[in-house]
Amino acid sequence: MVVKICLGSSCHLKGSYKVVQKLRELQKEYPNLQLVGSLCFGNCINGISMEIDGKLYSGITAGNVVEIVKECMRKKGESNE
Protein backbone atom coordinates (compact mmCIF):
# COMPACT_ATOMS: atom_id res chain seq x y z
CA MET A 1 0.00 0.00 0.00
CA VAL A 2 1.29 3.44 -0.93
CA VAL A 3 0.66 6.34 1.45
CA LYS A 4 1.50 9.86 0.30
CA ILE A 5 1.59 12.49 3.02
CA CYS A 6 1.57 16.20 2.35
CA LEU A 7 4.71 17.92 3.57
CA GLY A 8 3.86 21.34 2.13
CA SER A 9 4.12 24.43 4.31
CA SER A 10 0.48 24.49 5.45
CA CYS A 11 0.39 20.81 6.41
CA HIS A 12 3.86 21.07 7.94
CA LEU A 13 2.63 23.86 10.22
CA LYS A 14 -0.36 21.71 11.16
CA GLY A 15 1.86 18.81 12.26
CA SER A 16 2.57 16.59 9.26
CA TYR A 17 5.98 15.70 10.73
CA LYS A 18 4.26 14.02 13.69
CA VAL A 19 2.01 12.15 11.26
CA VAL A 20 5.07 10.91 9.39
CA GLN A 21 6.59 9.71 12.67
CA LYS A 22 3.44 7.68 13.39
CA LEU A 23 3.51 6.20 9.89
CA ARG A 24 7.17 5.21 10.29
CA GLU A 25 6.27 3.39 13.51
CA LEU A 26 3.46 1.64 11.63
CA GLN A 27 5.94 0.51 8.96
CA LYS A 28 7.60 -1.70 11.59
CA GLU A 29 4.33 -3.62 11.89
CA TYR A 30 3.46 -3.42 8.18
CA PRO A 31 6.67 -3.65 6.12
CA ASN A 32 4.69 -3.46 2.84
CA LEU A 33 3.58 0.07 3.73
CA GLN A 34 5.32 2.53 1.41
CA LEU A 35 5.60 6.17 2.48
CA VAL A 36 5.96 8.95 -0.05
CA GLY A 37 6.19 12.68 0.62
CA SER A 38 4.25 15.18 -1.44
CA LEU A 39 4.55 18.95 -1.54
CA CYS A 40 0.86 19.77 -1.87
CA PHE A 41 -2.47 18.18 -2.72
CA GLY A 42 -4.16 21.57 -3.09
CA ASN A 43 -6.36 20.82 -0.10
CA CYS A 44 -4.67 23.10 2.44
CA ILE A 45 -7.84 24.44 4.05
CA ASN A 46 -8.85 20.94 5.20
CA GLY A 47 -5.82 20.24 7.33
CA ILE A 48 -3.15 17.66 6.81
CA SER A 49 -3.86 15.65 3.67
CA MET A 50 -2.85 12.13 2.81
CA GLU A 51 -3.44 9.95 -0.23
CA ILE A 52 -3.78 6.19 0.00
CA ASP A 53 -3.71 4.32 -3.29
CA GLY A 54 -5.13 7.35 -5.09
CA LYS A 55 -7.85 8.30 -2.56
CA LEU A 56 -7.45 11.64 -0.74
CA TYR A 57 -8.01 11.87 3.02
CA SER A 58 -8.17 15.18 4.90
CA GLY A 59 -8.04 16.23 8.53
CA ILE A 60 -5.26 13.77 9.28
CA THR A 61 -3.62 14.01 12.70
CA ALA A 62 -1.06 12.02 14.64
CA GLY A 63 -4.03 10.77 16.66
CA ASN A 64 -6.08 9.36 13.78
CA VAL A 65 -3.60 8.41 11.06
CA VAL A 66 -2.81 4.90 12.31
CA GLU A 67 -6.46 3.86 12.50
CA ILE A 68 -7.21 5.29 9.06
CA VAL A 69 -4.30 3.44 7.45
CA LYS A 70 -5.10 0.19 9.27
CA GLU A 71 -8.74 0.43 8.16
CA CYS A 72 -7.63 0.92 4.54
CA MET A 73 -5.36 -2.10 4.85
CA ARG A 74 -8.18 -4.22 6.25
CA LYS A 75 -10.42 -3.21 3.34
CA LYS A 76 -7.69 -4.20 0.88
CA GLY A 77 -7.06 -7.45 2.70
CA GLU A 78 -3.44 -6.62 3.46
CA SER A 79 -1.78 -8.14 6.50
CA ASN A 80 1.27 -7.17 8.45
CA GLU A 81 3.36 -10.02 7.02
PDB file with one MODEL, atoms N, CA, C and O in Angstrom:
MODEL        1
ATOM      1  N   MET A   1       0.845  -1.175   0.000  1.00  0.00           N
ATOM      2  CA  MET A   1       0.000   0.000   0.000  1.00  0.00           C
ATOM      3  C   MET A   1       0.890   1.238   0.000  1.00  0.00           C
ATOM      4  O   MET A   1       1.876   1.308   0.734  1.00  0.00           O
ATOM      5  N   VAL A   2       0.534   2.205  -0.824  1.00  0.00           N
ATOM      6  CA  VAL A   2       1.293   3.441  -0.933  1.00  0.00           C
ATOM      7  C   VAL A   2       0.541   4.561  -0.214  1.00  0.00           C
ATOM      8  O   VAL A   2      -0.628   4.821  -0.499  1.00  0.00           O
ATOM      9  N   VAL A   3       1.222   5.211   0.710  1.00  0.00           N
ATOM     10  CA  VAL A   3       0.656   6.336   1.454  1.00  0.00           C
ATOM     11  C   VAL A   3       1.492   7.567   1.144  1.00  0.00           C
ATOM     12  O   VAL A   3       2.693   7.604   1.410  1.00  0.00           O
ATOM     13  N   LYS A   4       0.832   8.582   0.572  1.00  0.00           N
ATOM     14  CA  LYS A   4       1.499   9.858   0.299  1.00  0.00           C
ATOM     15  C   LYS A   4       1.012  10.862   1.335  1.00  0.00           C
ATOM     16  O   LYS A   4      -0.193  11.039   1.517  1.00  0.00           O
ATOM     17  N   ILE A   5       1.935  11.508   2.003  1.00  0.00           N
ATOM     18  CA  ILE A   5       1.586  12.485   3.025  1.00  0.00           C
ATOM     19  C   ILE A   5       2.065  13.860   2.582  1.00  0.00           C
ATOM     20  O   ILE A   5       3.188  14.016   2.104  1.00  0.00           O
ATOM     21  N   CYS A   6       1.207  14.843   2.746  1.00  0.00           N
ATOM     22  CA  CYS A   6       1.570  16.200   2.354  1.00  0.00           C
ATOM     23  C   CYS A   6       2.596  16.766   3.328  1.00  0.00           C
ATOM     24  O   CYS A   6       2.414  16.719   4.544  1.00  0.00           O
ATOM     25  N   LEU A   7       3.668  17.297   2.773  1.00  0.00           N
ATOM     26  CA  LEU A   7       4.713  17.925   3.568  1.00  0.00           C
ATOM     27  C   LEU A   7       4.854  19.397   3.203  1.00  0.00           C
ATOM     28  O   LEU A   7       5.850  20.035   3.544  1.00  0.00           O
ATOM     29  N   GLY A   8       3.858  19.933   2.509  1.00  0.00           N
ATOM     30  CA  GLY A   8       3.862  21.341   2.134  1.00  0.00           C
ATOM     31  C   GLY A   8       3.793  22.234   3.362  1.00  0.00           C
ATOM     32  O   GLY A   8       3.559  21.754   4.471  1.00  0.00           O
ATOM     33  N   SER A   9       3.993  23.514   3.170  1.00  0.00           N
ATOM     34  CA  SER A   9       4.116  24.434   4.306  1.00  0.00           C
ATOM     35  C   SER A   9       2.877  24.454   5.200  1.00  0.00           C
ATOM     36  O   SER A   9       3.012  24.480   6.423  1.00  0.00           O
ATOM     37  N   SER A  10       1.692  24.441   4.632  1.00  0.00           N
ATOM     38  CA  SER A  10       0.478  24.487   5.451  1.00  0.00           C
ATOM     39  C   SER A  10       0.336  23.217   6.292  1.00  0.00           C
ATOM     40  O   SER A  10       0.081  23.293   7.494  1.00  0.00           O
ATOM     41  N   CYS A  11       0.499  22.068   5.671  1.00  0.00           N
ATOM     42  CA  CYS A  11       0.393  20.810   6.411  1.00  0.00           C
ATOM     43  C   CYS A  11       1.547  20.651   7.401  1.00  0.00           C
ATOM     44  O   CYS A  11       1.364  20.108   8.491  1.00  0.00           O
ATOM     45  N   HIS A  12       2.721  21.121   7.022  1.00  0.00           N
ATOM     46  CA  HIS A  12       3.863  21.073   7.936  1.00  0.00           C
ATOM     47  C   HIS A  12       3.546  21.854   9.217  1.00  0.00           C
ATOM     48  O   HIS A  12       3.813  21.384  10.323  1.00  0.00           O
ATOM     49  N   LEU A  13       2.981  23.040   9.055  1.00  0.00           N
ATOM     50  CA  LEU A  13       2.632  23.858  10.216  1.00  0.00           C
ATOM     51  C   LEU A  13       1.528  23.222  11.055  1.00  0.00           C
ATOM     52  O   LEU A  13       1.414  23.499  12.249  1.00  0.00           O
ATOM     53  N   LYS A  14       0.722  22.377  10.436  1.00  0.00           N
ATOM     54  CA  LYS A  14      -0.364  21.709  11.159  1.00  0.00           C
ATOM     55  C   LYS A  14       0.075  20.383  11.781  1.00  0.00           C
ATOM     56  O   LYS A  14      -0.725  19.721  12.442  1.00  0.00           O
ATOM     57  N   GLY A  15       1.332  19.987  11.578  1.00  0.00           N
ATOM     58  CA  GLY A  15       1.855  18.805  12.259  1.00  0.00           C
ATOM     59  C   GLY A  15       2.119  17.592  11.404  1.00  0.00           C
ATOM     60  O   GLY A  15       2.120  16.476  11.923  1.00  0.00           O
ATOM     61  N   SER A  16       2.345  17.762  10.111  1.00  0.00           N
ATOM     62  CA  SER A  16       2.569  16.589   9.261  1.00  0.00           C
ATOM     63  C   SER A  16       3.806  15.789   9.668  1.00  0.00           C
ATOM     64  O   SER A  16       3.866  14.584   9.423  1.00  0.00           O
ATOM     65  N   TYR A  17       4.793  16.442  10.287  1.00  0.00           N
ATOM     66  CA  TYR A  17       5.979  15.704  10.730  1.00  0.00           C
ATOM     67  C   TYR A  17       5.606  14.647  11.766  1.00  0.00           C
ATOM     68  O   TYR A  17       6.135  13.536  11.740  1.00  0.00           O
ATOM     69  N   LYS A  18       4.694  14.992  12.680  1.00  0.00           N
ATOM     70  CA  LYS A  18       4.257  14.020  13.694  1.00  0.00           C
ATOM     71  C   LYS A  18       3.477  12.876  13.051  1.00  0.00           C
ATOM     72  O   LYS A  18       3.553  11.734  13.505  1.00  0.00           O
ATOM     73  N   VAL A  19       2.734  13.182  12.002  1.00  0.00           N
ATOM     74  CA  VAL A  19       2.008  12.149  11.264  1.00  0.00           C
ATOM     75  C   VAL A  19       2.997  11.193  10.608  1.00  0.00           C
ATOM     76  O   VAL A  19       2.810   9.977  10.642  1.00  0.00           O
ATOM     77  N   VAL A  20       4.041  11.741  10.014  1.00  0.00           N
ATOM     78  CA  VAL A  20       5.071  10.915   9.388  1.00  0.00           C
ATOM     79  C   VAL A  20       5.732  10.011  10.425  1.00  0.00           C
ATOM     80  O   VAL A  20       5.999   8.842  10.145  1.00  0.00           O
ATOM     81  N   GLN A  21       5.995  10.534  11.610  1.00  0.00           N
ATOM     82  CA  GLN A  21       6.589   9.712  12.669  1.00  0.00           C
ATOM     83  C   GLN A  21       5.687   8.528  13.009  1.00  0.00           C
ATOM     84  O   GLN A  21       6.175   7.412  13.184  1.00  0.00           O
ATOM     85  N   LYS A  22       4.386   8.758  13.103  1.00  0.00           N
ATOM     86  CA  LYS A  22       3.436   7.678  13.387  1.00  0.00           C
ATOM     87  C   LYS A  22       3.426   6.646  12.263  1.00  0.00           C
ATOM     88  O   LYS A  22       3.355   5.444  12.515  1.00  0.00           O
ATOM     89  N   LEU A  23       3.498   7.119  11.033  1.00  0.00           N
ATOM     90  CA  LEU A  23       3.512   6.204   9.888  1.00  0.00           C
ATOM     91  C   LEU A  23       4.790   5.381   9.861  1.00  0.00           C
ATOM     92  O   LEU A  23       4.757   4.208   9.491  1.00  0.00           O
ATOM     93  N   ARG A  24       5.900   5.965  10.241  1.00  0.00           N
ATOM     94  CA  ARG A  24       7.166   5.207  10.293  1.00  0.00           C
ATOM     95  C   ARG A  24       7.101   4.121  11.348  1.00  0.00           C
ATOM     96  O   ARG A  24       7.622   3.024  11.147  1.00  0.00           O
ATOM     97  N   GLU A  25       6.465   4.419  12.474  1.00  0.00           N
ATOM     98  CA  GLU A  25       6.273   3.393  13.506  1.00  0.00           C
ATOM     99  C   GLU A  25       5.398   2.264  12.960  1.00  0.00           C
ATOM    100  O   GLU A  25       5.657   1.089  13.220  1.00  0.00           O
ATOM    101  N   LEU A  26       4.366   2.625  12.206  1.00  0.00           N
ATOM    102  CA  LEU A  26       3.458   1.640  11.631  1.00  0.00           C
ATOM    103  C   LEU A  26       4.162   0.758  10.605  1.00  0.00           C
ATOM    104  O   LEU A  26       3.784  -0.399  10.420  1.00  0.00           O
ATOM    105  N   GLN A  27       5.179   1.293   9.937  1.00  0.00           N
ATOM    106  CA  GLN A  27       5.945   0.506   8.958  1.00  0.00           C
ATOM    107  C   GLN A  27       6.640  -0.678   9.620  1.00  0.00           C
ATOM    108  O   GLN A  27       6.875  -1.693   8.965  1.00  0.00           O
ATOM    109  N   LYS A  28       6.966  -0.571  10.880  1.00  0.00           N
ATOM    110  CA  LYS A  28       7.602  -1.699  11.585  1.00  0.00           C
ATOM    111  C   LYS A  28       6.645  -2.879  11.668  1.00  0.00           C
ATOM    112  O   LYS A  28       7.063  -4.035  11.600  1.00  0.00           O
ATOM    113  N   GLU A  29       5.362  -2.581  11.814  1.00  0.00           N
ATOM    114  CA  GLU A  29       4.329  -3.618  11.895  1.00  0.00           C
ATOM    115  C   GLU A  29       3.878  -4.078  10.503  1.00  0.00           C
ATOM    116  O   GLU A  29       3.514  -5.238  10.310  1.00  0.00           O
ATOM    117  N   TYR A  30       3.907  -3.155   9.544  1.00  0.00           N
ATOM    118  CA  TYR A  30       3.464  -3.423   8.179  1.00  0.00           C
ATOM    119  C   TYR A  30       4.587  -3.065   7.206  1.00  0.00           C
ATOM    120  O   TYR A  30       4.589  -1.961   6.660  1.00  0.00           O
ATOM    121  N   PRO A  31       5.533  -3.963   6.976  1.00  0.00           N
ATOM    122  CA  PRO A  31       6.671  -3.654   6.120  1.00  0.00           C
ATOM    123  C   PRO A  31       6.302  -3.355   4.664  1.00  0.00           C
ATOM    124  O   PRO A  31       7.105  -2.760   3.945  1.00  0.00           O
ATOM    125  N   ASN A  32       5.107  -3.752   4.213  1.00  0.00           N
ATOM    126  CA  ASN A  32       4.686  -3.465   2.842  1.00  0.00           C
ATOM    127  C   ASN A  32       4.143  -2.052   2.680  1.00  0.00           C
ATOM    128  O   ASN A  32       3.801  -1.647   1.568  1.00  0.00           O
ATOM    129  N   LEU A  33       4.060  -1.303   3.759  1.00  0.00           N
ATOM    130  CA  LEU A  33       3.578   0.068   3.727  1.00  0.00           C
ATOM    131  C   LEU A  33       4.664   0.978   3.159  1.00  0.00           C
ATOM    132  O   LEU A  33       5.755   1.083   3.721  1.00  0.00           O
ATOM    133  N   GLN A  34       4.359   1.626   2.056  1.00  0.00           N
ATOM    134  CA  GLN A  34       5.315   2.530   1.410  1.00  0.00           C
ATOM    135  C   GLN A  34       4.904   3.963   1.691  1.00  0.00           C
ATOM    136  O   GLN A  34       3.755   4.344   1.465  1.00  0.00           O
ATOM    137  N   LEU A  35       5.848   4.762   2.187  1.00  0.00           N
ATOM    138  CA  LEU A  35       5.596   6.166   2.481  1.00  0.00           C
ATOM    139  C   LEU A  35       6.240   7.035   1.420  1.00  0.00           C
ATOM    140  O   LEU A  35       7.390   6.823   1.035  1.00  0.00           O
ATOM    141  N   VAL A  36       5.478   8.022   0.951  1.00  0.00           N
ATOM    142  CA  VAL A  36       5.964   8.950  -0.047  1.00  0.00           C
ATOM    143  C   VAL A  36       5.567  10.353   0.395  1.00  0.00           C
ATOM    144  O   VAL A  36       4.430  10.577   0.812  1.00  0.00           O
ATOM    145  N   GLY A  37       6.499  11.297   0.304  1.00  0.00           N
ATOM    146  CA  GLY A  37       6.189  12.683   0.620  1.00  0.00           C
ATOM    147  C   GLY A  37       5.657  13.404  -0.607  1.00  0.00           C
ATOM    148  O   GLY A  37       6.021  13.090  -1.740  1.00  0.00           O
ATOM    149  N   SER A  38       4.795  14.369  -0.363  1.00  0.00           N
ATOM    150  CA  SER A  38       4.246  15.183  -1.435  1.00  0.00           C
ATOM    151  C   SER A  38       4.285  16.637  -0.993  1.00  0.00           C
ATOM    152  O   SER A  38       4.138  16.926   0.195  1.00  0.00           O
ATOM    153  N   LEU A  39       4.479  17.546  -1.923  1.00  0.00           N
ATOM    154  CA  LEU A  39       4.552  18.952  -1.541  1.00  0.00           C
ATOM    155  C   LEU A  39       3.182  19.575  -1.330  1.00  0.00           C
ATOM    156  O   LEU A  39       3.044  20.431  -0.456  1.00  0.00           O
ATOM    157  N   CYS A  40       2.174  19.189  -2.082  1.00  0.00           N
ATOM    158  CA  CYS A  40       0.856  19.774  -1.869  1.00  0.00           C
ATOM    159  C   CYS A  40      -0.185  19.006  -2.665  1.00  0.00           C
ATOM    160  O   CYS A  40       0.046  18.623  -3.812  1.00  0.00           O
ATOM    161  N   PHE A  41      -1.331  18.789  -2.042  1.00  0.00           N
ATOM    162  CA  PHE A  41      -2.468  18.182  -2.724  1.00  0.00           C
ATOM    163  C   PHE A  41      -3.504  19.240  -3.105  1.00  0.00           C
ATOM    164  O   PHE A  41      -4.545  18.912  -3.674  1.00  0.00           O
ATOM    165  N   GLY A  42      -3.223  20.506  -2.795  1.00  0.00           N
ATOM    166  CA  GLY A  42      -4.161  21.574  -3.094  1.00  0.00           C
ATOM    167  C   GLY A  42      -5.389  21.551  -2.207  1.00  0.00           C
ATOM    168  O   GLY A  42      -6.453  22.033  -2.596  1.00  0.00           O
ATOM    169  N   ASN A  43      -5.246  21.000  -1.030  1.00  0.00           N
ATOM    170  CA  ASN A  43      -6.356  20.823  -0.103  1.00  0.00           C
ATOM    171  C   ASN A  43      -6.010  21.432   1.258  1.00  0.00           C
ATOM    172  O   ASN A  43      -6.418  20.917   2.299  1.00  0.00           O
ATOM    173  N   CYS A  44      -5.262  22.523   1.239  1.00  0.00           N
ATOM    174  CA  CYS A  44      -4.674  23.102   2.444  1.00  0.00           C
ATOM    175  C   CYS A  44      -5.701  23.494   3.505  1.00  0.00           C
ATOM    176  O   CYS A  44      -5.430  23.365   4.699  1.00  0.00           O
ATOM    177  N   ILE A  45      -6.839  23.955   3.099  1.00  0.00           N
ATOM    178  CA  ILE A  45      -7.836  24.435   4.051  1.00  0.00           C
ATOM    179  C   ILE A  45      -8.393  23.315   4.935  1.00  0.00           C
ATOM    180  O   ILE A  45      -8.915  23.576   6.019  1.00  0.00           O
ATOM    181  N   ASN A  46      -8.279  22.077   4.470  1.00  0.00           N
ATOM    182  CA  ASN A  46      -8.853  20.944   5.198  1.00  0.00           C
ATOM    183  C   ASN A  46      -7.850  20.205   6.075  1.00  0.00           C
ATOM    184  O   ASN A  46      -8.072  19.047   6.431  1.00  0.00           O
ATOM    185  N   GLY A  47      -6.775  20.849   6.418  1.00  0.00           N
ATOM    186  CA  GLY A  47      -5.821  20.235   7.330  1.00  0.00           C
ATOM    187  C   GLY A  47      -4.830  19.337   6.630  1.00  0.00           C
ATOM    188  O   GLY A  47      -4.701  19.373   5.406  1.00  0.00           O
ATOM    189  N   ILE A  48      -4.154  18.557   7.379  1.00  0.00           N
ATOM    190  CA  ILE A  48      -3.153  17.662   6.809  1.00  0.00           C
ATOM    191  C   ILE A  48      -3.855  16.683   5.873  1.00  0.00           C
ATOM    192  O   ILE A  48      -4.867  16.075   6.221  1.00  0.00           O
ATOM    193  N   SER A  49      -3.292  16.550   4.682  1.00  0.00           N
ATOM    194  CA  SER A  49      -3.865  15.654   3.675  1.00  0.00           C
ATOM    195  C   SER A  49      -2.948  14.468   3.424  1.00  0.00           C
ATOM    196  O   SER A  49      -1.727  14.553   3.562  1.00  0.00           O
ATOM    197  N   MET A  50      -3.572  13.368   3.054  1.00  0.00           N
ATOM    198  CA  MET A  50      -2.852  12.130   2.806  1.00  0.00           C
ATOM    199  C   MET A  50      -3.590  11.406   1.691  1.00  0.00           C
ATOM    200  O   MET A  50      -4.816  11.466   1.604  1.00  0.00           O
ATOM    201  N   GLU A  51      -2.847  10.733   0.854  1.00  0.00           N
ATOM    202  CA  GLU A  51      -3.439   9.953  -0.226  1.00  0.00           C
ATOM    203  C   GLU A  51      -3.044   8.498  -0.052  1.00  0.00           C
ATOM    204  O   GLU A  51      -1.869   8.175   0.122  1.00  0.00           O
ATOM    205  N   ILE A  52      -4.037   7.629  -0.100  1.00  0.00           N
ATOM    206  CA  ILE A  52      -3.775   6.195   0.000  1.00  0.00           C
ATOM    207  C   ILE A  52      -4.287   5.545  -1.264  1.00  0.00           C
ATOM    208  O   ILE A  52      -5.487   5.546  -1.537  1.00  0.00           O
ATOM    209  N   ASP A  53      -3.371   4.992  -2.030  1.00  0.00           N
ATOM    210  CA  ASP A  53      -3.712   4.321  -3.291  1.00  0.00           C
ATOM    211  C   ASP A  53      -4.661   5.168  -4.141  1.00  0.00           C
ATOM    212  O   ASP A  53      -5.632   4.657  -4.698  1.00  0.00           O
ATOM    213  N   GLY A  54      -4.371   6.463  -4.232  1.00  0.00           N
ATOM    214  CA  GLY A  54      -5.132   7.355  -5.091  1.00  0.00           C
ATOM    215  C   GLY A  54      -6.318   8.044  -4.454  1.00  0.00           C
ATOM    216  O   GLY A  54      -6.903   8.931  -5.076  1.00  0.00           O
ATOM    217  N   LYS A  55      -6.702   7.677  -3.239  1.00  0.00           N
ATOM    218  CA  LYS A  55      -7.845   8.300  -2.555  1.00  0.00           C
ATOM    219  C   LYS A  55      -7.337   9.331  -1.541  1.00  0.00           C
ATOM    220  O   LYS A  55      -6.473   9.025  -0.719  1.00  0.00           O
ATOM    221  N   LEU A  56      -7.879  10.552  -1.605  1.00  0.00           N
ATOM    222  CA  LEU A  56      -7.448  11.643  -0.739  1.00  0.00           C
ATOM    223  C   LEU A  56      -8.204  11.621   0.586  1.00  0.00           C
ATOM    224  O   LEU A  56      -9.427  11.480   0.620  1.00  0.00           O
ATOM    225  N   TYR A  57      -7.450  11.763   1.675  1.00  0.00           N
ATOM    226  CA  TYR A  57      -8.008  11.866   3.023  1.00  0.00           C
ATOM    227  C   TYR A  57      -7.569  13.198   3.599  1.00  0.00           C
ATOM    228  O   TYR A  57      -6.427  13.613   3.399  1.00  0.00           O
ATOM    229  N   SER A  58      -8.469  13.881   4.319  1.00  0.00           N
ATOM    230  CA  SER A  58      -8.167  15.178   4.905  1.00  0.00           C
ATOM    231  C   SER A  58      -8.394  15.143   6.406  1.00  0.00           C
ATOM    232  O   SER A  58      -9.026  14.228   6.933  1.00  0.00           O
ATOM    233  N   GLY A  59      -7.869  16.151   7.085  1.00  0.00           N
ATOM    234  CA  GLY A  59      -8.035  16.231   8.535  1.00  0.00           C
ATOM    235  C   GLY A  59      -7.221  15.188   9.276  1.00  0.00           C
ATOM    236  O   GLY A  59      -7.598  14.756  10.365  1.00  0.00           O
ATOM    237  N   ILE A  60      -6.109  14.786   8.688  1.00  0.00           N
ATOM    238  CA  ILE A  60      -5.256  13.768   9.279  1.00  0.00           C
ATOM    239  C   ILE A  60      -4.488  14.373  10.448  1.00  0.00           C
ATOM    240  O   ILE A  60      -3.992  15.497  10.373  1.00  0.00           O
ATOM    241  N   THR A  61      -4.400  13.604  11.529  1.00  0.00           N
ATOM    242  CA  THR A  61      -3.618  14.010  12.701  1.00  0.00           C
ATOM    243  C   THR A  61      -2.785  12.827  13.163  1.00  0.00           C
ATOM    244  O   THR A  61      -2.988  11.695  12.723  1.00  0.00           O
ATOM    245  N   ALA A  62      -1.845  13.107  14.058  1.00  0.00           N
ATOM    246  CA  ALA A  62      -1.057  12.021  14.643  1.00  0.00           C
ATOM    247  C   ALA A  62      -1.963  11.076  15.437  1.00  0.00           C
ATOM    248  O   ALA A  62      -1.625   9.910  15.643  1.00  0.00           O
ATOM    249  N   GLY A  63      -3.102  11.583  15.875  1.00  0.00           N
ATOM    250  CA  GLY A  63      -4.031  10.775  16.657  1.00  0.00           C
ATOM    251  C   GLY A  63      -4.930   9.866  15.835  1.00  0.00           C
ATOM    252  O   GLY A  63      -5.416   8.860  16.353  1.00  0.00           O
ATOM    253  N   ASN A  64      -5.165  10.195  14.560  1.00  0.00           N
ATOM    254  CA  ASN A  64      -6.083   9.361  13.775  1.00  0.00           C
ATOM    255  C   ASN A  64      -5.443   8.638  12.597  1.00  0.00           C
ATOM    256  O   ASN A  64      -6.082   7.783  11.982  1.00  0.00           O
ATOM    257  N   VAL A  65      -4.210   8.958  12.274  1.00  0.00           N
ATOM    258  CA  VAL A  65      -3.599   8.411  11.060  1.00  0.00           C
ATOM    259  C   VAL A  65      -3.430   6.894  11.101  1.00  0.00           C
ATOM    260  O   VAL A  65      -3.650   6.226  10.091  1.00  0.00           O
ATOM    261  N   VAL A  66      -3.047   6.347  12.235  1.00  0.00           N
ATOM    262  CA  VAL A  66      -2.806   4.899  12.313  1.00  0.00           C
ATOM    263  C   VAL A  66      -4.099   4.134  12.066  1.00  0.00           C
ATOM    264  O   VAL A  66      -4.106   3.162  11.311  1.00  0.00           O
ATOM    265  N   GLU A  67      -5.188   4.557  12.690  1.00  0.00           N
ATOM    266  CA  GLU A  67      -6.457   3.858  12.505  1.00  0.00           C
ATOM    267  C   GLU A  67      -6.956   3.969  11.069  1.00  0.00           C
ATOM    268  O   GLU A  67      -7.501   3.006  10.530  1.00  0.00           O
ATOM    269  N   ILE A  68      -6.779   5.120  10.450  1.00  0.00           N
ATOM    270  CA  ILE A  68      -7.211   5.294   9.056  1.00  0.00           C
ATOM    271  C   ILE A  68      -6.432   4.360   8.136  1.00  0.00           C
ATOM    272  O   ILE A  68      -7.021   3.698   7.281  1.00  0.00           O
ATOM    273  N   VAL A  69      -5.125   4.301   8.303  1.00  0.00           N
ATOM    274  CA  VAL A  69      -4.299   3.442   7.454  1.00  0.00           C
ATOM    275  C   VAL A  69      -4.622   1.972   7.705  1.00  0.00           C
ATOM    276  O   VAL A  69      -4.735   1.194   6.757  1.00  0.00           O
ATOM    277  N   LYS A  70      -4.772   1.584   8.967  1.00  0.00           N
ATOM    278  CA  LYS A  70      -5.104   0.189   9.269  1.00  0.00           C
ATOM    279  C   LYS A  70      -6.454  -0.200   8.680  1.00  0.00           C
ATOM    280  O   LYS A  70      -6.614  -1.314   8.182  1.00  0.00           O
ATOM    281  N   GLU A  71      -7.426   0.709   8.733  1.00  0.00           N
ATOM    282  CA  GLU A  71      -8.742   0.434   8.161  1.00  0.00           C
ATOM    283  C   GLU A  71      -8.636   0.242   6.645  1.00  0.00           C
ATOM    284  O   GLU A  71      -9.273  -0.651   6.087  1.00  0.00           O
ATOM    285  N   CYS A  72      -7.845   1.068   5.990  1.00  0.00           N
ATOM    286  CA  CYS A  72      -7.633   0.918   4.544  1.00  0.00           C
ATOM    287  C   CYS A  72      -6.966  -0.412   4.230  1.00  0.00           C
ATOM    288  O   CYS A  72      -7.297  -1.058   3.236  1.00  0.00           O
ATOM    289  N   MET A  73      -6.042  -0.815   5.063  1.00  0.00           N
ATOM    290  CA  MET A  73      -5.360  -2.100   4.854  1.00  0.00           C
ATOM    291  C   MET A  73      -6.327  -3.259   5.040  1.00  0.00           C
ATOM    292  O   MET A  73      -6.291  -4.230   4.285  1.00  0.00           O
ATOM    293  N   ARG A  74      -7.190  -3.157   6.043  1.00  0.00           N
ATOM    294  CA  ARG A  74      -8.178  -4.219   6.253  1.00  0.00           C
ATOM    295  C   ARG A  74      -9.093  -4.338   5.040  1.00  0.00           C
ATOM    296  O   ARG A  74      -9.395  -5.445   4.594  1.00  0.00           O
ATOM    297  N   LYS A  75      -9.536  -3.194   4.503  1.00  0.00           N
ATOM    298  CA  LYS A  75     -10.420  -3.208   3.345  1.00  0.00           C
ATOM    299  C   LYS A  75      -9.745  -3.830   2.125  1.00  0.00           C
ATOM    300  O   LYS A  75     -10.401  -4.482   1.313  1.00  0.00           O
ATOM    301  N   LYS A  76      -8.434  -3.625   2.001  1.00  0.00           N
ATOM    302  CA  LYS A  76      -7.690  -4.196   0.879  1.00  0.00           C
ATOM    303  C   LYS A  76      -7.290  -5.644   1.126  1.00  0.00           C
ATOM    304  O   LYS A  76      -6.851  -6.341   0.211  1.00  0.00           O
ATOM    305  N   GLY A  77      -7.446  -6.093   2.376  1.00  0.00           N
ATOM    306  CA  GLY A  77      -7.064  -7.455   2.703  1.00  0.00           C
ATOM    307  C   GLY A  77      -5.579  -7.635   2.909  1.00  0.00           C
ATOM    308  O   GLY A  77      -5.061  -8.744   2.786  1.00  0.00           O
ATOM    309  N   GLU A  78      -4.886  -6.544   3.225  1.00  0.00           N
ATOM    310  CA  GLU A  78      -3.440  -6.619   3.456  1.00  0.00           C
ATOM    311  C   GLU A  78      -3.187  -6.963   4.912  1.00  0.00           C
ATOM    312  O   GLU A  78      -3.898  -6.510   5.808  1.00  0.00           O
ATOM    313  N   SER A  79      -2.161  -7.770   5.128  1.00  0.00           N
ATOM    314  CA  SER A  79      -1.779  -8.143   6.499  1.00  0.00           C
ATOM    315  C   SER A  79      -0.442  -7.502   6.828  1.00  0.00           C
ATOM    316  O   SER A  79       0.164  -6.812   6.009  1.00  0.00           O
ATOM    317  N   ASN A  80      -0.011  -7.748   8.036  1.00  0.00           N
ATOM    318  CA  ASN A  80       1.275  -7.173   8.454  1.00  0.00           C
ATOM    319  C   ASN A  80       2.426  -8.146   8.254  1.00  0.00           C
ATOM    320  O   ASN A  80       3.448  -8.050   8.934  1.00  0.00           O
ATOM    321  N   GLU A  81       2.266  -9.078   7.328  1.00  0.00           N
ATOM    322  CA  GLU A  81       3.356 -10.017   7.024  1.00  0.00           C
ATOM    323  C   GLU A  81       4.211  -9.487   5.911  1.00  0.00           C
ATOM    324  O   GLU A  81       5.179 -10.135   5.512  1.00  0.00           O
TER     325      GLU A  81
ENDMDL
END
